[in-house]
Amino acid sequence: RNMSSAGPEGRKKMRECEGLIDSLVYYIQGAIADHEPNDKATENCVCILHNLSYQLEIELPESYAQSIYMQRRNISNNDKTPGCFGTRSRKVKEKQQDTPLPEEKSNPKGVESLWHSTLIRIYLSLIAKSTRNYTQEASLGALQNLTAGTGPMPLAVARTVVQKAHGLPGIRAMLHAAHPAVRRTAVSLLRNLSRNTSLQNDIAREVLPDLVSVLPECLPGCDVACETTASICYTLFNLTQSSSHNARLLLSAHGLPKVIAISMNDSNMFSKASRAASVLLYSLWSHTDLHSAYKK
């Protein structure tokens, strides 16, 4: 577990170690099957996998990158747009929504297991069944790592979490966890998921009222809570930017007074959260059909 956080070279060596990732996944599967999701060894295994999934899209071996991104590159070349490691413009993001996703291997080995739906479902199961804060945070964090970025792999993982594995209820429950770091990681994961336009309505329907409910009435007094508040605002921004219906959901959940209060703090210590709230307010005002409702 310590070695897995030793930086890019350490992660690379551990990902390449034959049988290591497979053994970790095998152990966690056994713990879940035996109804023992709270033992220390399971926590250690999940934390290792969490660390090994960090920057995975960037650090993938070339052999895997070629096979996973071949479809993406072909489409990009035909349309003369940047490849998946190119600039992250709006056009590229829009193209990605139409990109065919790579087919999963039925029997993944080694590094291939890190983004496979089997492990995604394991993380979601641990989020729901474990009561250990570190296990919950590491499971959420692994999914956060896997959904970061704009390539086909993060998009495929996001769709698996939301649509195939129906993971939103479990993630939503973590928004109300007692541990601040668990709440922060759950919000960060939802922020990643909310960047995918094809998933935004599903996410808004499932978790938007809960996001509003955990938004503080005013700016919190600690860095972790402040970071969480900023992430919530940016998640709500993603969900409402292109949807008047979702903006109305925020309004009916009584979110507007909270966002206004957060945006009005001028202290440098809280600038990240207040700036995020201001960006959200500016976006909400772009829905001209809701102006009268806002004024009321």
Order of alpha helices (4+ residues) and beta strands (2+ residues): alpha-alpha-alpha-alpha-alpha-alpha-alpha-alpha-alpha-alpha-alpha-alpha-alpha-alpha-alpha-alpha-alpha
